[in-house]
Amino acid sequence: MIRTLNIDIETYSSVDIQKSGLYKYVQSPDFEILLFAYSVNGGETKVIDLAQGEQIPMDIITALGDPKVTKHAYNAAFEWYCLSKFFHTPLEQWRCTMIHGLYCGYTAGLDATAKALGLPQEKQKMSIGSSLIKLFCTPTTPNKKNGGRTRTLPHHEPEKWDLFKEYCRQDVEVEKEIERRLSNFPVPHHEQKMWELDQFINVYGVKIDQQMVDGALYIDQLATTQLMEEAVSITGLDNPNSAQQVMKWLSGQGVNVDNLQKETVSKLIKETTGNVKRVLEIRQELAKTSVKKYQAMKEAVCEDGRVRGLLQFYGANRTGRWAGRLVQVQNLPRNYLETLSHARELVRQKKYEALKLIYGNVPDTLSQLIRTAFVPSEGNIFVICDFSAIEARVIAWLAGEQWRLDVFNTHGKIYEASASQMFGVPIELIKKGNPEYELRQKGKVAELALGYQGGSGALISMGALDMGLTEEELPDIVRRWRASNKRIVDLWYSLENAALSVMRTGQPAGVKGLILARESDIINGLDFLTITLPSGRKLFYAKPFLAENEFGKEALYYYGLNQTSKKWERISTYGGKLVENVVQAISRDCLAESLKRLSLAGYQTVMHIHDEVVLEVPKEKADLDRIAAIMGAPIEWAPGLPLKAEGFISEFYRKD
């Protein structure tokens, strides 16, 4: 009797999956499955060579649709969507080993996870895989040597094809071993259901205004050409885009700089005049990345005008937050234009001169309009709703900082209230028109920078100096904020001390409803420090140990993906960082709860960005108050957490 299937497939499509994503890749008319490798109940792995006419056995096809058979794959979204084109295989029967690895604190990638888990060499992915995939799974560039063919088939390279079949078989073996090793640390049922909902949101996709995208690319081309011509006429350079050439030209104008990074150029524009200023302004305009986003939309849009697969579930594996894919919706430029609709229309009509006349800086205008290329489908409208100050609310709730909870339960003006606490000024005085209003800036930057044990450096990173604050003032702001938020400061040290205590004694420790524990599987060589969140989900810190940090203090270390080097290596942490992980994870769980509730209430989410949801709703059902109430409703596992959501209705995506 078949209880489990472990599956890996190899496929062909002329669509570039890296640029266009899974959904457009599979929807291509020439998409096909080449190899189907499977293992029944953990037994021997078999490979079906579909490219050479072999057939998947009937009992396996039946098992694909059988609710009593659990299907496992690494990045199961790929196998599920590809196989769904030809077979009946409901999503809720699938389990994703990649998500399991991410949940347990490992990185994405079959090979990377196998190495991080310390799998023996024969249980690791074959290194030749990527070259075989390029050879058989993507179009071939025709040349004399290959007889002008546009595709490599098994009979063209029989020895390499045999190697490819072995590679496919090996992937199932690696996936099985990863799943076996992680089996004592299961993904919670509610996270599995969340992954399923995430797949349905990604499959549904969001419509793109293709006329707008085409107009933006056309106008960008014109603007770039004109700016380049202007720069050449001023400087006489061959390539005014070359930093080397521009720096040499600037030197000839008496301006010596080491680099032309964004901050350097912005600073120089304020300090220079005439031709030098204009050349720097042109460089700044040319540096706008707006066109890349429009290009990404064009590459990823499917036949029906929708882009799919914009979000990666558990993309941030420390906290479980989503990550952006393809168009990278998590880092879209903000929009400040008051006449967005008018600017959009000019772009749609390709009216470059009018756009330039009215708005001046064309690249900046195109950049601000990126969001507006996402539109609802016919007869629908967008309801865009987001949590208000979610992280600030969560940290106040977790720490039990009562004055902050009072603010969130009443007027919600946390920047003013923070300034009031820090400087002993009545909050009523901190309003526009009063001299005390300048304190709001200090309250704001302190709120943004200091919640996770940051100091003066964190204030500078958050733009304190750009706000007009001096470096001398910063230590005082840090001191005042910490003095006003003693319970948050306590939380940093409590969480750090609990983690150190768990590591020293092996005994679990509780802090403010969080449970820290050491969880190990000696047989499989796995060891974690875990933090159980109020939702029941856990944060995993792999291979934890204690060691002296750069300040000579005993500190917690673990293994993870270094965000700078992108390598799996040891990372040190401390109280404020642990609090940041926990707060962002709880905030993520609040969003997940909202997505689930909105779905149950019959609303279709098309995308979500950090703490904001974008719903595609029939115009007659666009009830903003009801949607905000669903998001702001109390959460069973977070009693007393004061959530609030606000939003607006729009005919295109934008920031309010």
C-alpha positions as CSV (number, residue, x, y, z in Angstrom):
1,M,0.0,0.0,0.0
2,I,1.4,3.4,-1.0
3,R,1.5,5.9,1.9
4,T,4.2,8.3,0.8
5,L,5.8,9.4,-2.5
6,N,9.0,11.3,-2.7
7,I,9.2,13.0,-6.2
8,D,11.7,14.9,-8.3
9,I,11.1,15.9,-11.9
10,E,13.2,17.5,-14.7
11,T,11.4,19.6,-17.2
12,Y,11.9,21.6,-20.5
13,S,10.5,25.0,-21.4
14,S,11.7,27.7,-23.8
15,V,10.7,30.3,-21.1
16,D,13.5,31.4,-18.8
17,I,12.3,30.4,-15.3
18,Q,14.8,32.8,-13.6
19,K,13.3,35.9,-15.3
20,S,9.7,34.8,-15.8
21,G,9.0,32.6,-12.9
22,L,7.4,29.1,-12.5
23,Y,3.9,29.9,-13.7
24,K,4.8,31.4,-17.1
25,Y,7.4,28.7,-17.5
26,V,4.8,25.9,-17.1
27,Q,2.2,27.7,-19.1
28,S,4.5,27.8,-22.2
29,P,3.1,25.6,-25.0
30,D,6.4,23.7,-25.3
31,F,6.6,22.8,-21.6
32,E,7.1,19.1,-20.9
33,I,8.2,16.8,-18.2
34,L,11.4,14.9,-19.2
35,L,12.1,12.7,-16.2
36,F,10.0,11.6,-13.3
37,A,11.9,10.1,-10.3
38,Y,10.0,8.7,-7.4
39,S,10.3,6.6,-4.3
40,V,7.4,4.7,-2.7
41,N,7.3,4.5,1.1
42,G,11.0,5.5,1.3
43,G,12.1,2.6,-0.8
44,E,14.3,2.4,-3.9
45,T,14.1,5.4,-6.2
46,K,13.1,4.8,-9.8
47,V,13.4,7.1,-12.8
48,I,10.8,7.2,-15.6
49,D,12.3,8.5,-18.8
50,L,9.3,10.3,-20.3
51,A,11.5,12.1,-22.9
52,Q,12.2,8.6,-24.5
53,G,8.6,7.3,-24.4
54,E,8.5,5.6,-21.0
55,Q,5.2,5.9,-19.1
56,I,4.5,6.7,-15.4
57,P,3.0,3.5,-13.9
58,M,-0.8,3.6,-13.4
59,D,-0.6,3.0,-9.6
60,I,1.7,6.1,-9.3
61,I,-0.7,8.3,-11.3
62,T,-3.5,7.1,-9.0
63,A,-1.4,7.8,-6.0
64,L,-0.8,11.4,-7.2
65,G,-4.5,12.1,-6.7
66,D,-5.0,9.9,-3.6
67,P,-5.7,11.9,-0.4
68,K,-4.3,9.0,1.7
69,V,-0.9,9.4,-0.1
70,T,1.4,12.2,1.1
71,K,3.6,13.6,-1.7
72,H,7.0,15.1,-0.7
73,A,9.3,17.2,-2.9
74,Y,12.0,19.8,-2.4
75,N,10.4,23.1,-3.4
76,A,7.1,21.2,-3.8
77,A,5.4,24.2,-5.4
78,F,7.4,23.4,-8.5
79,E,6.5,19.7,-8.7
80,W,2.9,20.3,-7.7
81,Y,2.3,23.0,-10.4
82,C,4.2,21.2,-13.2
83,L,2.4,17.9,-12.5
84,S,-1.0,19.6,-12.2
85,K,-0.8,20.5,-15.8
86,F,-1.2,16.8,-16.7
87,F,-2.5,15.0,-13.6
88,H,-5.0,15.5,-10.8
89,T,-2.9,16.1,-7.6
90,P,-4.5,18.3,-4.9
91,L,-2.1,20.7,-3.1
92,E,-3.1,19.8,0.4
93,Q,-1.6,16.3,-0.2
94,W,1.9,17.8,-0.8
95,R,4.6,18.5,1.7
96,C,7.6,20.8,0.9
97,T,11.0,19.7,2.2
98,M,12.5,23.1,1.4
99,I,9.9,24.8,3.7
100,H,10.7,22.2,6.3
101,G,14.4,23.1,6.1
102,L,13.7,26.8,6.2
103,Y,11.4,26.3,9.2
104,C,14.2,24.6,11.0
105,G,16.6,27.5,10.4
106,Y,18.4,26.2,7.3
107,T,18.9,27.9,4.1
108,A,17.1,27.4,0.7
109,G,18.7,25.1,-1.9
110,L,18.9,21.3,-1.9
111,D,22.6,21.2,-2.1
112,A,23.1,24.0,0.5
113,T,20.7,22.3,3.0
114,A,22.4,18.9,2.5
115,K,25.8,20.4,3.3
116,A,24.5,22.4,6.3
117,L,22.9,19.2,7.7
118,G,26.3,17.4,7.2
119,L,24.9,14.7,4.9
120,P,27.6,12.3,3.7
121,Q,29.0,12.9,0.2
122,E,26.8,10.1,-1.4
123,K,23.7,11.8,0.0
124,Q,24.7,15.2,-1.5
125,K,23.5,16.7,-4.7
126,M,25.6,15.9,-7.8
127,S,27.7,19.0,-8.6
128,I,27.3,18.5,-12.4
129,G,23.6,19.1,-12.2
130,S,23.4,22.8,-13.3
131,S,25.3,22.1,-16.5
132,L,23.1,19.2,-17.4
133,I,20.0,21.3,-16.7
134,K,21.3,24.0,-19.0
135,L,22.0,21.4,-21.6
136,F,18.6,19.5,-21.6
137,C,16.1,21.8,-19.9
138,T,16.7,25.1,-21.8
139,P,16.9,26.0,-25.5
140,T,20.3,25.4,-27.2
141,T,22.0,28.2,-29.1
142,P,22.3,26.9,-32.7
143,N,25.8,26.7,-34.2
144,K,27.8,24.7,-36.8
145,K,29.1,22.2,-34.2
146,N,25.6,21.2,-33.0
147,G,24.2,21.1,-36.5
148,G,22.1,24.3,-36.0
149,R,19.7,22.7,-33.5
150,T,17.8,24.8,-31.0
151,R,17.4,22.0,-28.5
152,T,19.4,19.1,-27.1
153,L,17.5,15.8,-26.9
154,P,18.6,12.5,-25.2
155,H,19.9,11.0,-28.5
156,H,22.2,14.0,-29.1
157,E,24.1,13.4,-25.9
158,P,23.3,9.8,-24.7
159,E,26.1,9.6,-22.1
160,K,25.2,12.9,-20.6
161,W,21.5,11.9,-20.6
162,D,22.3,8.8,-18.5
163,L,24.2,11.1,-16.1
164,F,21.1,13.4,-16.0
165,K,18.9,10.4,-15.1
166,E,21.2,9.6,-12.2
167,Y,21.2,13.2,-11.1
168,C,17.4,13.2,-11.0
169,R,17.4,9.9,-9.0
170,Q,20.0,11.4,-6.6
171,D,17.9,14.4,-5.9
172,V,15.1,12.2,-4.6
173,E,17.7,10.4,-2.4
174,V,18.9,13.8,-1.0
175,E,15.4,15.1,-0.4
176,K,14.4,11.8,1.4
177,E,17.4,12.1,3.7
178,I,16.7,15.7,4.5
179,E,13.1,14.9,5.3
180,R,14.2,11.9,7.4
181,R,16.6,13.9,9.4
182,L,14.2,16.8,10.1
183,S,11.3,14.5,10.9
184,N,11.6,15.0,14.7
185,F,11.1,18.8,14.2
186,P,7.8,18.9,12.2
187,V,6.3,21.9,10.5
188,P,3.1,22.8,12.5
189,H,-0.2,22.0,10.9
190,H,-1.2,25.7,10.8
191,E,2.0,26.6,8.9
192,Q,1.3,23.8,6.3
193,K,-2.2,25.3,5.8
194,M,-0.6,28.8,5.5
195,W,1.8,27.4,2.8
196,E,-1.2,26.0,0.9
197,L,-3.0,29.4,1.0
198,D,0.3,31.1,-0.1
199,Q,0.4,28.8,-3.2
200,F,-3.2,29.7,-4.1
201,I,-2.4,33.5,-3.7
202,N,0.7,33.0,-6.0
203,V,-1.3,31.0,-8.6
204,Y,-4.1,33.6,-8.7
205,G,-1.5,36.4,-9.4
206,V,-2.1,40.1,-10.0
207,K,-3.0,41.9,-13.2
208,I,-0.4,44.2,-14.9
209,D,-1.4,47.2,-16.9
210,Q,0.6,46.2,-20.0
211,Q,-0.1,49.5,-21.8
212,M,1.4,51.3,-18.8
213,V,4.5,49.0,-18.8
214,D,5.1,49.4,-22.5
215,G,4.6,53.2,-22.2
216,A,7.1,53.4,-19.3
217,L,9.7,51.4,-21.2
218,Y,9.3,53.6,-24.3
219,I,9.5,56.8,-22.3
220,D,12.5,55.5,-20.3
221,Q,14.4,54.8,-23.5
222,L,13.7,58.4,-24.8
223,A,14.6,59.9,-21.5
224,T,17.8,57.9,-21.2
225,T,18.9,58.8,-24.8
226,Q,18.3,62.5,-24.1
227,L,20.1,62.5,-20.8
228,M,23.1,60.7,-22.3
229,E,23.2,63.1,-25.2
230,E,23.1,66.1,-22.8
231,A,25.9,64.6,-20.7
232,V,28.1,64.0,-23.8
233,S,27.5,67.5,-25.0
234,I,28.6,68.9,-21.6
235,T,31.5,66.6,-20.8
236,G,32.7,65.4,-24.3
237,L,33.1,61.9,-22.7
238,D,32.5,58.6,-24.7
239,N,30.5,57.1,-21.9
240,P,29.1,59.4,-19.3
241,N,27.8,56.3,-17.5
242,S,31.3,55.3,-16.6
243,A,32.2,56.3,-13.1
244,Q,35.9,56.3,-14.0
245,Q,35.4,58.7,-16.9
246,V,33.1,61.0,-14.9
247,M,35.4,61.1,-11.9
248,K,38.3,62.1,-14.2
249,W,36.2,64.8,-15.8
250,L,35.1,66.1,-12.4
251,S,38.8,66.2,-11.3
252,G,39.4,68.4,-14.4
253,Q,36.7,70.7,-13.0
254,G,38.4,70.9,-9.6
255,V,36.1,68.4,-7.9
256,N,38.0,65.4,-6.6
257,V,36.0,62.4,-5.3
258,D,36.8,58.7,-4.4
259,N,33.5,57.3,-5.7
260,L,30.2,58.2,-7.3
261,Q,27.9,56.3,-4.9
262,K,24.4,57.5,-4.4
263,E,25.1,59.4,-1.1
264,T,28.3,61.0,-2.6
265,V,26.4,62.3,-5.7
266,S,23.5,63.6,-3.6
267,K,25.9,65.5,-1.3
268,L,27.9,66.9,-4.3
269,I,24.7,68.2,-6.0
270,K,24.0,70.4,-3.0
271,E,27.6,71.7,-3.0
272,T,28.2,72.4,-6.7
273,T,26.8,74.7,-9.4
274,G,26.7,75.0,-13.2
275,N,27.8,72.1,-15.5
276,V,29.3,70.0,-12.7
277,K,25.9,70.1,-10.8
278,R,24.0,69.3,-14.0
279,V,26.2,66.3,-14.9
280,L,25.8,64.9,-11.3
281,E,22.0,65.5,-11.6
282,I,22.0,63.5,-14.9
283,R,23.9,60.7,-13.2
284,Q,21.4,60.7,-10.4
285,E,18.5,60.5,-12.8
286,L,20.1,57.7,-14.9
287,A,20.7,55.7,-11.7
288,K,17.0,55.3,-11.0
289,T,16.2,51.6,-11.2
290,S,12.6,52.2,-12.3
291,V,13.0,50.6,-15.7
292,K,14.3,47.3,-14.2
293,K,11.0,46.8,-12.4
294,Y,9.0,47.5,-15.6
295,Q,11.2,45.1,-17.5
296,A,10.7,42.4,-14.8
297,M,6.9,42.8,-15.1
298,K,7.2,42.4,-18.9
299,E,9.3,39.3,-18.6
300,A,7.0,37.7,-16.0
301,V,3.5,38.5,-17.3
302,C,1.5,35.4,-18.4
303,E,-0.7,35.2,-21.4
304,D,-3.7,36.3,-19.4
305,G,-2.0,39.6,-18.4
306,R,-1.3,38.5,-14.8
307,V,2.0,38.1,-13.0
308,R,2.3,35.1,-10.6
309,G,4.7,34.0,-8.0
310,L,5.7,37.4,-6.5
311,L,6.1,36.1,-3.0
312,Q,8.3,33.4,-1.4
313,F,6.8,31.7,1.6
314,Y,9.3,31.6,4.5
315,G,11.7,33.6,2.4
316,A,13.3,35.1,5.5
317,N,14.1,31.9,7.3
318,R,15.0,33.4,10.7
319,T,11.6,35.0,11.2
320,G,9.4,33.2,8.6
321,R,8.5,36.4,6.8
322,W,7.8,36.4,3.1
323,A,10.4,37.5,0.6
324,G,9.8,39.2,-2.8
325,R,10.5,37.4,-6.1
326,L,10.6,38.5,-9.8
327,V,9.4,42.1,-9.5
328,Q,10.5,42.3,-5.8
329,V,7.3,44.0,-4.5
330,Q,8.9,44.2,-1.0
331,N,11.1,47.1,-2.1
332,L,9.1,49.2,-4.5
333,P,9.8,53.0,-4.6
334,R,7.3,55.2,-2.7
335,N,5.0,57.5,-4.6
336,Y,4.6,61.2,-3.6
337,L,3.0,62.7,-6.7
338,E,-0.4,64.2,-6.1
339,T,-1.6,63.6,-9.6
340,L,-0.7,59.9,-10.0
341,S,-3.7,59.2,-12.3
342,H,-2.7,62.0,-14.7
343,A,0.9,60.9,-14.8
344,R,-0.1,57.3,-15.4
345,E,-2.3,58.3,-18.3
346,L,0.5,60.3,-19.9
347,V,2.8,57.3,-19.7
348,R,0.1,55.0,-21.0
349,Q,-0.3,57.3,-24.0
350,K,3.5,57.5,-24.4
351,K,3.4,61.3,-24.1
352,Y,7.0,61.9,-23.2
353,E,7.2,65.7,-23.8
354,A,4.0,66.4,-21.8
355,L,5.4,64.2,-18.9
356,K,8.7,66.1,-19.0
357,L,7.0,69.5,-19.1
358,I,4.6,68.8,-16.2
359,Y,6.8,66.6,-13.9
360,G,10.4,67.6,-14.8
361,N,12.4,64.6,-13.7
362,V,11.1,61.8,-15.9
363,P,13.1,58.8,-14.4
364,D,11.9,59.8,-10.9
365,T,8.2,60.1,-12.2
366,L,8.5,56.6,-13.8
367,S,9.9,55.3,-10.5
368,Q,7.0,56.6,-8.5
369,L,4.6,55.1,-11.0
370,I,5.9,51.5,-10.7
371,R,3.3,50.5,-8.0
372,T,0.5,51.8,-10.3
373,A,1.3,49.2,-13.0
374,F,-0.5,46.6,-10.7
375,V,-4.2,46.9,-11.4
376,P,-7.4,45.0,-10.5
377,S,-9.1,42.9,-13.2
378,E,-12.3,44.0,-15.0
379,G,-15.2,44.8,-12.6
380,N,-13.0,44.7,-9.5
381,I,-11.2,47.3,-7.4
382,F,-8.2,47.1,-5.0
383,V,-8.7,47.4,-1.3
384,I,-5.3,48.1,0.3
385,C,-5.1,47.7,4.0
386,D,-2.2,47.6,6.4
387,F,-1.4,47.3,10.1
388,S,-0.6,50.5,11.9
389,A,2.9,50.5,13.5
390,I,2.7,46.7,13.9
391,E,6.2,46.1,15.3
392,A,5.9,49.0,17.8
393,R,2.6,47.5,19.0
394,V,4.0,44.0,19.3
395,I,7.2,45.0,21.2
396,A,5.0,47.1,23.6
397,W,2.7,44.1,24.2
398,L,5.5,41.6,24.6
399,A,7.4,43.7,27.0
400,G,4.3,44.9,28.9
401,E,5.3,48.6,28.4
402,Q,2.0,50.0,29.7
403,W,2.3,53.7,28.6
404,R,2.9,52.5,25.1
405,L,-0.1,50.1,25.2
406,D,-2.2,53.0,26.4
407,V,-1.1,55.1,23.4
408,F,-2.0,52.3,21.0
409,N,-5.4,51.7,22.7
410,T,-6.3,55.4,22.4
411,H,-4.9,58.1,20.0
412,G,-2.0,56.0,18.5
413,K,0.4,58.9,18.2
414,I,3.5,57.0,19.2
415,Y,6.1,59.5,17.9
416,E,4.6,62.4,19.9
417,A,4.0,60.2,22.9
418,S,7.6,58.9,22.8
419,A,8.9,62.5,22.6
420,S,6.6,63.5,25.5
421,Q,8.0,60.6,27.7
422,M,11.6,61.3,26.7
423,F,11.6,65.1,27.3
424,G,8.9,65.4,29.9
425,V,6.8,67.7,27.7
426,P,3.0,67.4,27.7
427,I,1.9,65.6,24.5
428,E,-0.7,68.3,23.8
429,L,2.2,70.8,23.2
430,I,3.8,68.6,20.5
431,K,1.7,69.7,17.6
432,K,2.3,71.8,14.4
433,G,2.8,75.5,15.1
434,N,4.4,75.0,18.5
435,P,8.1,75.1,19.2
436,E,7.8,71.7,20.9
437,Y,6.8,70.1,17.6
438,E,10.5,69.7,16.7
439,L,10.7,67.1,19.4
440,R,8.5,64.8,17.3
441,Q,11.4,64.3,14.9
442,K,13.5,63.0,17.9
443,G,10.7,60.8,19.0
444,K,10.2,59.4,15.5
445,V,13.9,58.6,14.8
446,A,14.2,57.1,18.3
447,E,11.2,54.9,17.7
448,L,12.5,53.7,14.4
449,A,16.0,53.0,15.5
450,L,16.2,52.1,19.2
451,G,13.7,49.3,19.9
452,Y,16.2,46.5,19.2
453,Q,19.1,47.7,21.4
454,G,20.4,50.2,18.8
455,G,22.6,53.1,19.8
456,S,23.9,56.3,18.1
457,G,24.9,54.3,15.1
458,A,21.4,53.0,14.6
459,L,20.0,56.5,14.8
460,I,22.5,57.6,12.1
461,S,21.5,54.6,9.9
462,M,17.8,55.7,10.3
463,G,18.7,59.2,9.0
464,A,19.0,61.2,12.3
465,L,21.7,63.5,10.8
466,D,19.6,64.1,7.7
467,M,16.8,65.2,10.0
468,G,19.0,68.0,11.3
469,L,20.1,66.3,14.5
470,T,23.8,66.6,15.5
471,E,26.0,63.7,16.4
472,E,26.5,65.2,19.9
473,E,22.8,65.0,20.6
474,L,22.5,61.3,19.8
475,P,23.8,59.6,23.0
476,D,21.3,61.7,25.0
477,I,18.4,60.6,22.8
478,V,19.4,56.9,23.3
479,R,19.7,57.5,27.1
480,R,16.3,59.2,27.3
481,W,14.5,56.6,25.1
482,R,15.9,53.7,27.2
483,A,14.9,55.5,30.4
484,S,11.4,55.9,29.1
485,N,11.1,52.2,28.0
486,K,12.5,50.3,30.9
487,R,10.4,47.2,30.2
488,I,11.6,46.9,26.6
489,V,15.2,47.3,27.9
490,D,14.5,44.5,30.4
491,L,13.1,42.3,27.6
492,W,16.5,42.6,25.8
493,Y,18.4,41.4,28.8
494,S,15.8,38.8,29.9
495,L,15.8,37.1,26.5
496,E,19.6,37.1,26.3
497,N,20.0,35.8,29.8
498,A,17.4,33.1,29.2
499,A,19.2,32.0,26.0
500,L,22.5,31.8,27.9
501,S,20.9,29.9,30.8
502,V,19.3,27.3,28.4
503,M,22.7,26.8,26.7
504,R,24.5,26.4,30.1
505,T,22.0,24.2,31.9
506,G,20.0,22.5,29.1
507,Q,16.8,23.5,31.0
508,P,14.0,25.4,29.2
509,A,13.3,29.0,30.3
510,G,10.3,31.2,29.9
511,V,10.3,35.0,29.1
512,K,7.0,36.9,28.6
513,G,5.1,33.9,27.2
514,L,8.0,32.8,25.0
515,I,9.6,29.5,25.7
516,L,13.3,29.0,25.0
517,A,14.6,25.4,24.9
518,R,17.5,23.2,23.6
519,E,16.1,20.6,21.2
520,S,18.4,17.9,19.9
521,D,18.4,14.7,17.9
522,I,21.6,13.0,18.8
523,I,21.2,10.1,16.3
524,N,21.0,12.6,13.3
525,G,23.5,15.1,14.7
526,L,20.9,17.9,15.0
527,D,21.0,20.5,17.8
528,F,18.9,23.7,18.1
529,L,18.1,26.5,20.4
530,T,14.3,27.1,19.8
531,I,12.0,29.9,20.8
532,T,8.4,29.0,20.9
533,L,6.2,32.0,19.8
534,P,2.7,32.7,21.2
535,S,1.3,31.3,17.9
536,G,2.9,27.9,18.6
537,R,5.4,28.4,15.8
538,K,9.1,28.0,16.7
539,L,12.2,29.9,15.7
540,F,15.2,27.6,15.2
541,Y,18.9,28.5,15.8
542,A,21.0,25.6,14.4
543,K,24.1,24.2,16.1
544,P,24.1,26.8,19.0
545,F,27.1,27.2,21.2
546,L,28.5,29.8,23.7
547,A,31.7,31.7,23.0
548,E,33.4,35.0,23.8
549,N,32.2,37.8,21.4
550,E,34.3,40.8,20.1
551,F,33.4,42.7,23.3
552,G,34.9,40.0,25.5
553,K,31.5,38.8,26.7
554,E,30.0,35.3,26.7
555,A,27.5,35.3,23.8
556,L,25.2,32.9,21.9
557,Y,26.5,31.8,18.5
558,Y,24.6,29.6,16.0
559,Y,25.0,28.6,12.3
560,G,23.0,30.5,9.7
561,L,23.1,32.3,6.4
562,N,25.2,35.4,6.7
563,Q,23.2,38.1,4.9
564,T,26.3,39.8,3.6
565,S,28.5,36.9,2.5
566,K,25.5,34.6,1.7
567,K,27.5,31.8,3.2
568,W,26.5,29.3,5.8
569,E,28.6,30.3,8.8
570,R,28.6,31.0,12.5
571,I,26.7,34.1,13.6
572,S,26.7,35.7,17.0
573,T,23.6,37.2,18.5
574,Y,22.5,39.2,21.6
575,G,19.3,40.3,23.4
576,G,18.2,43.1,21.1
577,K,18.7,40.9,18.0
578,L,16.7,38.1,19.6
579,V,13.9,40.6,20.4
580,E,14.0,41.8,16.8
581,N,13.6,38.2,15.5
582,V,10.8,37.5,17.9
583,V,8.9,40.8,17.3
584,Q,9.2,40.5,13.5
585,A,8.1,36.8,13.7
586,I,5.0,37.7,15.8
587,S,4.2,40.5,13.4
588,R,4.5,38.0,10.6
589,D,2.1,35.7,12.4
590,C,-0.4,38.5,12.8
591,L,-0.3,39.0,9.0
592,A,-0.7,35.2,8.4
593,E,-3.7,35.2,10.7
594,S,-5.2,38.1,8.7
595,L,-4.6,36.4,5.4
596,K,-6.3,33.3,6.7
597,R,-9.3,35.3,8.1
598,L,-9.7,37.3,4.9
599,S,-9.7,34.1,2.8
600,L,-12.3,32.5,5.1
601,A,-14.4,35.7,4.7
602,G,-14.3,35.3,0.9
603,Y,-11.7,37.9,0.0
604,Q,-9.0,37.3,-2.7
605,T,-5.5,38.5,-1.7
606,V,-3.4,39.3,-4.8
607,M,-0.3,40.2,-2.9
608,H,0.9,41.4,0.5
609,I,3.9,43.6,1.3
610,H,5.4,43.5,4.8
611,D,2.3,44.4,6.9
612,E,0.0,45.4,4.1
613,V,-2.5,43.3,2.1
614,V,-3.8,44.0,-1.4
615,L,-7.2,42.5,-2.1
616,E,-9.0,42.3,-5.5
617,V,-12.6,42.8,-4.7
618,P,-15.8,43.2,-6.8
619,K,-16.6,47.0,-6.7
620,E,-20.0,46.4,-5.0
621,K,-18.3,44.4,-2.2
622,A,-15.5,46.8,-1.4
623,D,-16.3,47.3,2.3
624,L,-13.1,48.9,3.7
625,D,-14.4,49.1,7.3
626,R,-15.2,45.4,7.3
627,I,-11.7,44.5,6.0
628,A,-10.0,46.8,8.5
629,A,-12.1,45.2,11.3
630,I,-11.1,41.7,10.2
631,M,-7.4,42.6,10.3
632,G,-7.7,44.6,13.6
633,A,-9.7,41.9,15.4
634,P,-8.2,40.3,18.5
635,I,-6.0,37.2,18.0
636,E,-6.7,34.3,20.3
637,W,-3.0,33.6,21.0
638,A,-2.2,37.3,21.6
639,P,-4.7,38.5,24.3
640,G,-4.3,42.3,24.8
641,L,-2.3,42.9,21.7
642,P,-3.8,46.2,20.4
643,L,-4.0,45.7,16.6
644,K,-5.3,48.4,14.2
645,A,-5.6,48.4,10.5
646,E,-6.3,51.2,8.1
647,G,-6.6,51.4,4.3
648,F,-8.1,52.8,1.2
649,I,-9.8,51.8,-2.1
650,S,-8.0,52.4,-5.4
651,E,-8.1,51.6,-9.1
652,F,-4.4,50.8,-9.0
653,Y,-1.8,49.9,-6.4
654,R,-0.2,52.8,-4.6
655,K,0.9,54.1,-1.2
656,D,-1.8,56.3,0.4
